[in-house]
């Protein structure tokens, strides 16, 4: 696609989940819009809703994957449908695009495929920083530090110490874990373009939780870490809404 496309204000769809519920999709626990993917009887309704957003002026549509995250599916007893639901969301959005070639579909059928698609647009001989859009308080200092440490065969990721008590749960038993060498992983995660592009030639695996895990699985490099920033939180975290309204000073 032409990168200049985003130099102008563009219209995206929004509120798909609420719209589907308003049109009669049953919530089914906390699956919400994912139930429209799970039950075939709703597939045409989902396609029609995509088309209605397009007819109302949307130039970019988003796959209905807000509630198809693995943890949400696990909570509702349908974790085994993870790949199917995310793939089906992409297929239905693609049908809407096929009927409206000027429309773009945001991302891929999962985070893995969204990154994979993005990497295809990146020039060779580049340093690539892959960042979660839900971490809005990233600093230029941290980005610069990560890029500076990135080199051939080495991926660099920011981490922060775990401050909560941690327990490993197995069945009805749980065991305390020493947290002194445990860290939470943040983004951006930085790699040389040739290294991370090569890593993303692999087939998708359920064990991939971030770009570092994809890179390690390829077995041709190593991950190094540097201290991240406590304020580099995910805005999607439950209970964080007030903080984002206050902005950086509120933190």
C-alpha positions as CSV (number, residue, x, y, z in Angstrom):
1,X,0.0,0.0,0.0
2,X,1.0,3.6,-0.4
3,X,2.3,5.0,2.9
4,X,1.0,8.4,1.9
5,X,-2.5,7.1,2.4
6,X,-2.2,7.9,6.1
7,X,-1.0,11.4,5.5
8,X,-4.6,12.4,5.3
9,X,-7.4,11.9,7.8
10,X,-9.0,8.5,7.3
11,X,-12.3,7.0,8.6
12,X,-12.2,3.7,10.4
13,X,-15.1,1.6,11.6
14,X,-15.7,1.5,15.4
15,X,-18.0,0.0,17.9
16,X,-18.4,-3.2,16.0
17,X,-19.0,-5.3,19.1
18,X,-21.8,-3.0,20.4
19,X,-23.3,-2.9,16.9
20,X,-23.4,-6.6,16.6
21,X,-25.1,-7.0,20.0
22,X,-27.6,-4.3,19.0
23,X,-28.4,-6.4,15.9
24,X,-29.2,-9.5,17.9
25,X,-25.9,-11.3,18.5
26,X,-26.0,-13.0,21.9
27,X,-23.2,-12.2,24.3
28,X,-22.6,-15.8,25.3
29,X,-20.7,-15.2,28.6
30,X,-17.9,-12.7,28.0
31,X,-17.3,-13.7,24.4
32,X,-19.4,-10.8,23.1
33,X,-18.6,-10.1,19.5
34,X,-16.5,-13.3,19.3
35,X,-19.8,-15.2,19.5
36,X,-20.6,-13.9,16.0
37,X,-17.6,-15.8,14.8
38,X,-18.2,-18.9,16.9
39,X,-21.7,-19.4,15.6
40,X,-22.1,-19.7,11.9
41,X,-25.6,-18.3,12.0
42,X,-24.1,-14.9,12.6
43,X,-21.5,-14.9,9.9
44,X,-23.7,-13.2,7.3
45,X,-24.8,-10.6,9.9
46,X,-21.1,-9.9,10.6
47,X,-20.4,-9.5,6.9
48,X,-23.4,-7.2,6.5
49,X,-22.3,-5.1,9.4
50,X,-18.8,-4.7,7.9
51,X,-20.5,-3.6,4.6
52,X,-22.8,-1.1,6.4
53,X,-19.8,0.5,8.0
54,X,-18.2,0.8,4.6
55,X,-21.3,2.2,3.1
56,X,-21.4,4.8,5.9
57,X,-17.9,6.0,4.9
58,X,-15.4,3.7,6.6
59,X,-12.2,3.4,4.5
60,X,-10.6,0.9,6.9
61,X,-12.3,-1.9,8.7
62,X,-11.0,-3.9,11.7
63,X,-11.3,-7.6,12.1
64,X,-13.8,-8.7,14.8
65,X,-11.0,-10.0,17.1
66,X,-11.3,-7.8,20.2
67,X,-12.6,-10.7,22.3
68,X,-10.8,-13.6,20.6
69,X,-7.7,-13.3,22.8
70,X,-6.6,-16.7,24.2
71,X,-7.3,-15.8,27.8
72,X,-10.8,-14.7,27.1
73,X,-11.5,-17.8,25.2
74,X,-10.0,-19.9,28.0
75,X,-12.3,-18.3,30.5
76,X,-15.3,-19.2,28.3
77,X,-14.2,-22.8,27.7
78,X,-13.4,-22.4,23.9
79,X,-9.7,-21.9,23.9
80,X,-9.4,-24.7,21.3
81,X,-11.2,-22.3,18.8
82,X,-8.5,-19.6,19.0
83,X,-7.0,-20.2,15.5
84,X,-10.4,-20.8,13.9
85,X,-12.0,-17.7,15.3
86,X,-9.1,-15.4,14.4
87,X,-8.9,-16.9,10.9
88,X,-12.6,-16.6,10.4
89,X,-12.6,-13.0,11.4
90,X,-10.0,-12.3,8.7
91,X,-11.9,-14.3,6.1
92,X,-15.2,-12.4,6.7
93,X,-13.4,-9.0,6.6
94,X,-11.7,-10.0,3.4
95,X,-15.0,-10.8,1.8
96,X,-16.1,-7.2,2.6
97,X,-12.9,-5.9,1.1
98,X,-13.4,-8.0,-2.0
99,X,-16.7,-6.3,-2.6
100,X,-15.1,-2.9,-1.9
101,X,-11.5,-3.0,-3.2
102,X,-10.7,0.6,-2.0
103,X,-11.2,-0.5,1.6
104,X,-8.3,-1.6,3.8
105,X,-8.4,-4.3,6.5
106,X,-6.4,-3.4,9.5
107,X,-3.8,-6.0,10.7
108,X,-3.9,-9.7,10.3
109,X,-5.9,-12.5,11.8
110,X,-3.7,-12.4,14.9
111,X,-0.8,-10.4,16.3
112,X,1.6,-12.8,14.7
113,X,0.2,-12.2,11.2
114,X,-0.2,-8.4,11.8
115,X,3.5,-8.2,12.5
116,X,4.3,-10.5,9.6
117,X,2.3,-8.3,7.2
118,X,4.0,-5.2,8.4
119,X,7.5,-6.6,8.0
120,X,6.8,-7.1,4.3
121,X,6.7,-3.3,3.9
122,X,10.0,-2.7,5.7
123,X,13.2,-2.0,3.7
124,X,16.2,-4.3,4.2
125,X,19.2,-3.1,6.3
126,X,16.9,-1.4,8.8
127,X,16.5,-1.5,12.6
128,X,13.0,-2.5,13.4
129,X,11.2,-1.6,16.6
130,X,7.9,-3.4,17.1
131,X,5.7,-1.7,19.6
132,X,2.3,-2.4,21.2
133,X,0.0,0.5,20.3
134,X,-1.6,0.2,23.7
135,X,1.6,1.5,25.4
136,X,1.2,5.2,24.7
137,X,3.7,6.5,27.2
138,X,6.9,5.2,25.6
139,X,9.8,7.6,25.8
140,X,12.3,8.5,23.0
141,X,15.1,7.8,25.5
142,X,14.0,4.2,25.8
143,X,13.6,3.8,22.0
144,X,17.1,5.3,21.4
145,X,18.6,2.9,24.0
146,X,17.0,-0.1,22.4
147,X,18.1,0.8,18.9
148,X,21.7,1.5,20.0
149,X,22.1,-2.0,21.5
150,X,20.5,-3.8,18.5
151,X,23.1,-5.7,16.3
152,X,23.4,-8.7,14.1
153,X,21.9,-11.8,15.6
154,X,20.8,-9.9,18.8
155,X,17.3,-8.7,19.6
156,X,16.8,-6.2,22.4
157,X,13.8,-5.9,24.6
158,X,12.9,-3.7,27.6
159,X,12.0,-5.4,30.9
160,X,10.8,-4.3,34.4
161,X,11.1,-6.3,37.6
162,X,8.0,-8.2,38.9
163,X,6.8,-6.6,42.1
164,X,3.9,-8.8,42.8
165,X,4.1,-12.1,44.6
166,X,4.0,-15.0,42.2
167,X,2.6,-18.5,42.6
168,X,2.8,-21.4,40.2
169,X,-0.6,-23.2,40.2
170,X,-0.9,-26.9,39.2
171,X,-4.3,-28.3,39.7
172,X,-5.4,-27.7,43.3
173,X,-1.8,-27.0,44.5
174,X,0.2,-23.8,44.3
175,X,3.8,-23.0,45.0
176,X,5.5,-19.7,45.8
177,X,8.1,-18.6,43.2
178,X,11.2,-16.5,43.9
179,X,10.5,-13.2,42.0
180,X,14.0,-11.9,42.3
181,X,14.9,-13.0,38.8
182,X,11.5,-12.6,37.2
183,X,10.7,-9.6,34.9
184,X,7.8,-8.4,32.8
185,X,8.5,-7.8,29.2
186,X,7.6,-4.6,27.4
187,X,7.8,-3.2,24.0
188,X,9.2,-1.9,21.6
189,X,11.3,-5.0,20.8
190,X,14.1,-4.2,18.4
191,X,15.9,-6.3,15.8
192,X,17.8,-6.0,12.5
193,X,15.3,-6.3,9.7
194,X,17.0,-9.4,8.2
195,X,16.9,-11.2,11.5
196,X,13.3,-10.6,12.4
197,X,12.0,-11.1,8.9
198,X,13.8,-14.5,8.8
199,X,12.2,-15.4,12.2
200,X,8.7,-14.6,10.8
201,X,9.1,-17.1,8.0
202,X,8.2,-19.7,10.6
203,X,4.7,-21.2,10.9
204,X,2.6,-19.7,13.7
205,X,2.8,-21.4,17.1
206,X,0.7,-21.1,20.2
207,X,3.9,-20.6,22.2
208,X,4.6,-17.2,20.5
209,X,3.6,-14.5,22.9
210,X,5.7,-11.7,21.5
211,X,8.4,-11.0,18.9
212,X,11.2,-12.1,21.1
213,X,9.6,-15.6,21.4
214,X,9.3,-15.8,17.6
215,X,12.9,-14.7,17.2
216,X,14.2,-17.2,19.8
217,X,12.2,-20.1,18.2
218,X,14.1,-19.6,15.0
219,X,17.3,-20.5,16.8
220,X,19.6,-18.1,15.0
221,X,20.1,-15.4,17.6
222,X,19.7,-14.4,21.2
223,X,17.7,-11.9,23.2
224,X,19.3,-9.3,25.4
225,X,17.5,-7.0,27.8
226,X,17.7,-3.6,29.2
227,X,15.7,-1.9,32.0
228,X,12.4,-0.5,30.7
229,X,10.2,2.1,32.2
230,X,7.4,1.6,34.8
231,X,5.2,4.2,33.1
232,X,5.4,2.2,29.8
233,X,2.1,0.4,30.8
234,X,-0.5,-1.1,28.6
235,X,-3.6,1.1,28.4
236,X,-5.7,-2.0,27.9
237,X,-4.9,-3.1,31.5
238,X,-8.0,-3.3,33.7
239,X,-8.4,-0.3,35.9
240,X,-5.9,1.9,34.0
241,X,-8.5,4.2,32.4
242,X,-8.1,7.1,34.9
243,X,-4.4,7.2,34.4
244,X,-4.6,7.6,30.6
245,X,-7.1,10.5,31.1
246,X,-4.6,12.2,33.4
247,X,-1.8,11.8,31.0
248,X,1.9,11.4,31.9
249,X,1.8,13.9,34.7
250,X,-1.0,11.9,36.3
251,X,1.4,9.0,36.6
